[in-house]
């Protein structure tokens, strides 16, 4: 499964939380203690579940240009 390919067309960012949850975001998300959250603009949607990731801070990736 390719998570980026499974994100909706509007999604520009893909990120994984510490618990392994993957999220698609329309706008670049903000970081909190154990994951990522929408920055009050744009849409977001859960993309899947992986294994817990202690390096979740490095899991943010841009998947499409604006």
C-alpha distances in whole Angstrom, upper triangle without the diagonal:
4,6,9,8,8,11,15,17,19,17,18,17,14,15,15,18,20,19,15,14,12,14,15,18,20,23,23,23,25,25,27,27,24,22,21,23,24,27,29,28,25,22,19,17,14,11,10,11,11,14,17,18,21,21,19,22,20,16,18,16,18,15,18,21,24
4,6,5,6,9,12,14,16,14,15,14,11,13,14,17,19,19,15,14,11,13,12,16,18,20,20,20,23,23,25,26,23,20,20,21,22,25,27,25,22,20,17,15,14,10,10,12,12,15,18,17,21,19,18,20,18,14,15,13,14,11,14,18,20
4,5,5,6,10,12,14,11,12,11,8,10,11,14,17,16,13,11,8,9,9,12,15,17,17,17,20,20,22,23,20,17,16,18,18,21,23,22,19,17,14,12,10,6,7,10,10,14,16,16,19,18,15,17,16,12,12,11,12,10,13,16,19
4,5,5,9,10,11,9,9,8,7,10,12,15,18,19,15,14,10,10,8,11,12,15,15,15,19,19,22,24,21,18,16,17,17,20,22,20,17,15,13,12,12,8,10,13,14,17,19,18,21,19,16,17,16,12,11,9,9,6,9,13,15
4,6,8,9,12,10,11,12,10,13,15,19,22,21,18,16,13,12,10,13,14,17,18,19,22,23,25,27,25,21,20,20,20,22,24,22,19,17,15,13,13,10,12,15,16,19,21,21,24,22,20,21,20,16,15,13,12,9,10,14,16
4,7,9,11,10,12,12,10,13,14,17,20,20,17,14,11,11,9,12,14,17,18,18,22,22,24,26,23,20,19,19,19,22,23,21,18,15,13,11,10,7,9,13,14,18,20,20,24,22,20,21,20,17,16,14,14,11,13,16,18
4,7,8,6,9,9,8,11,13,16,20,19,16,14,10,9,6,9,10,13,14,15,18,20,22,24,22,18,16,16,15,18,19,17,14,11,10,8,9,7,10,13,15,19,20,20,23,22,19,20,19,15,14,13,12,9,10,14,15
4,5,6,9,11,11,14,16,19,23,22,20,17,13,11,8,9,9,13,15,16,20,21,24,26,24,20,18,17,15,18,18,16,13,10,9,9,11,9,13,17,19,22,24,23,26,25,22,23,22,19,17,15,14,11,11,14,14
4,6,8,11,12,16,19,21,25,25,23,20,16,14,10,10,9,13,15,17,21,23,25,28,26,23,20,19,17,19,19,16,13,11,12,12,14,13,16,20,22,25,26,26,29,27,24,24,23,20,18,15,13,10,9,11,11
4,6,9,12,15,18,20,24,25,22,19,16,13,9,8,6,9,12,14,18,20,23,26,25,21,18,16,14,15,16,13,9,8,9,11,13,13,17,20,22,26,26,26,28,26,23,23,22,19,16,15,12,10,9,10,9
4,6,8,11,14,17,21,21,19,16,13,10,6,5,4,8,10,11,15,17,20,23,21,18,14,14,12,14,15,12,9,8,8,9,11,11,14,17,19,22,23,22,24,22,19,19,18,16,13,11,9,8,7,10,9
4,7,10,14,17,20,22,19,17,13,11,7,6,5,7,8,10,14,16,19,22,21,17,14,14,12,13,15,13,10,10,10,12,13,13,16,19,20,23,23,21,23,21,18,17,16,14,11,9,6,5,5,6,7
4,7,10,13,17,18,16,14,11,8,6,5,6,7,6,8,11,13,16,19,17,14,11,11,11,12,15,13,11,11,9,11,12,11,14,16,17,19,19,18,20,17,14,14,13,10,7,6,4,5,7,9,10
4,7,10,14,15,12,11,7,6,5,6,9,10,9,9,12,13,15,17,15,12,10,11,11,14,16,15,13,12,10,10,10,8,11,13,13,16,16,14,17,15,11,12,11,8,6,5,6,7,10,12,14
4,7,10,12,10,8,6,5,7,8,11,12,10,8,10,10,12,14,12,8,7,9,11,13,16,16,15,14,11,11,10,9,11,11,11,13,13,11,13,11,8,9,9,6,4,6,9,10,13,15,17
4,7,8,6,6,4,6,9,11,15,15,13,11,12,11,12,13,10,7,7,10,13,16,18,19,18,16,13,12,10,9,9,9,8,10,9,8,10,9,6,8,9,6,7,9,12,13,17,19,21
4,5,5,5,6,8,11,13,17,16,14,12,12,9,9,10,6,4,6,9,13,15,18,19,19,17,14,13,11,11,11,9,9,10,8,7,9,9,6,8,10,8,9,12,15,17,20,22,23
4,5,7,10,12,15,17,20,20,18,15,14,11,10,9,5,6,9,12,16,18,21,23,22,21,17,17,14,15,13,11,10,9,6,5,6,7,5,8,11,10,12,15,18,20,23,25,27
4,6,9,12,15,17,21,22,20,17,16,14,13,11,8,8,11,14,17,20,22,24,23,21,17,16,13,13,11,8,8,7,4,6,8,11,9,12,14,12,14,17,20,21,24,27,28
4,6,10,13,16,20,20,19,16,17,15,15,14,10,9,11,14,17,20,23,24,22,20,16,14,11,11,8,6,5,5,4,6,9,10,8,12,13,10,12,15,18,18,22,25,26
4,7,10,13,17,18,17,14,15,14,14,14,11,9,10,12,14,18,20,21,19,17,13,11,7,8,6,4,6,8,8,9,12,13,10,13,14,11,12,14,17,17,20,23,24
4,7,10,14,15,14,12,14,14,15,16,12,10,9,11,13,16,18,19,17,14,11,9,6,5,5,6,7,10,10,11,14,13,10,12,13,9,10,11,13,13,16,19,20
4,6,10,12,11,10,12,12,14,16,13,10,8,9,10,13,15,15,13,11,7,6,4,5,7,9,11,14,14,14,16,16,12,13,14,11,10,11,12,12,14,17,18
4,7,9,10,9,13,14,16,18,16,13,10,10,10,13,14,13,11,8,5,5,6,6,9,12,14,17,17,17,19,18,14,15,15,12,10,10,10,9,11,14,14
4,6,7,7,10,12,15,18,17,13,10,9,7,9,11,10,7,6,4,7,9,10,13,15,17,20,20,19,21,19,16,15,16,13,10,10,9,10,11,12,12
4,7,8,12,15,18,21,20,16,13,11,8,10,11,8,5,5,6,9,12,13,16,19,21,24,23,22,24,22,19,18,18,16,13,12,10,10,10,11,9
4,6,9,13,16,19,19,15,12,10,7,7,9,7,5,7,8,12,14,15,19,21,22,24,24,22,24,22,18,17,17,16,12,12,10,11,11,11,9
4,7,10,13,17,16,13,9,9,8,7,10,9,9,10,10,13,15,16,18,20,21,23,22,20,21,18,15,13,14,13,9,9,8,11,11,11,11
4,7,10,13,13,10,6,5,5,5,9,9,9,10,9,12,13,14,17,18,19,21,19,18,18,17,13,12,13,12,9,10,11,13,14,15,14
4,7,10,11,9,6,5,6,6,10,11,12,13,12,15,15,17,19,19,20,21,19,17,18,16,13,11,13,13,10,13,13,16,18,18,17
4,7,8,6,5,6,9,9,13,15,15,16,14,16,16,17,18,18,19,19,17,15,14,13,10,8,11,11,10,13,15,18,20,20,20
4,6,5,6,7,10,11,14,16,18,18,16,17,17,19,19,18,19,19,16,15,14,14,11,10,13,14,13,16,18,21,23,24,24
4,6,8,10,14,15,18,20,21,21,18,19,18,20,20,18,18,18,14,13,12,12,11,10,14,14,14,18,21,23,26,27,27
4,7,10,14,16,18,21,21,20,17,17,16,17,17,15,15,14,11,10,9,10,8,8,12,12,13,16,19,21,24,26,26
4,7,11,13,16,17,17,16,14,14,13,14,14,13,13,14,11,10,11,10,7,7,11,10,10,13,16,18,21,22,23
4,7,9,12,14,14,13,11,12,11,13,14,14,15,16,14,13,14,13,9,9,11,10,9,12,14,16,18,19,20
4,6,9,11,11,10,9,10,11,14,15,16,17,19,17,16,17,17,13,12,15,13,11,14,15,17,18,20,19
4,6,7,7,7,7,10,12,14,17,18,20,22,20,20,21,20,16,15,17,15,13,14,14,16,17,18,16
4,5,8,9,10,13,15,18,20,21,23,25,23,22,23,21,18,16,18,17,14,16,15,17,18,18,16
4,7,9,10,14,16,19,22,23,25,27,26,25,26,25,21,20,22,21,18,19,18,20,20,20,17
4,7,9,13,16,19,22,24,26,28,27,26,27,26,22,21,22,21,17,18,16,18,17,17,14
4,7,10,14,16,19,22,24,27,26,25,27,25,22,21,22,20,16,16,15,15,14,15,12
4,7,11,13,16,19,21,24,24,24,26,24,21,20,21,19,16,16,15,15,14,16,14
4,7,9,13,15,18,20,20,20,22,21,18,18,19,16,14,14,14,14,14,16,15
4,6,9,12,15,18,19,19,22,21,17,19,19,16,15,15,15,14,15,18,18
4,6,8,12,15,15,16,19,19,15,17,18,15,14,15,16,15,17,20,20
4,7,10,13,15,15,19,18,15,17,17,14,13,13,14,13,15,19,20
4,7,10,12,14,17,17,14,17,17,14,14,15,17,16,18,22,23
4,7,9,11,14,15,13,16,17,13,15,16,19,18,21,24,26
4,7,8,12,13,11,15,15,12,14,16,19,18,22,25,27
4,6,10,11,11,14,15,13,16,17,21,21,24,27,29
4,7,9,8,12,13,12,15,17,21,21,25,28,29
4,5,5,9,10,9,12,15,18,19,23,26,28
4,6,8,10,10,13,16,20,22,25,27,29
4,5,6,7,10,13,17,19,22,24,26
4,5,5,8,11,15,16,20,22,24
4,6,7,10,14,16,19,21,22
4,6,8,12,14,18,19,21
4,6,10,12,15,17,19
4,7,9,13,14,16
4,6,9,11,13
4,6,7,10
4,7,10
4,7
4
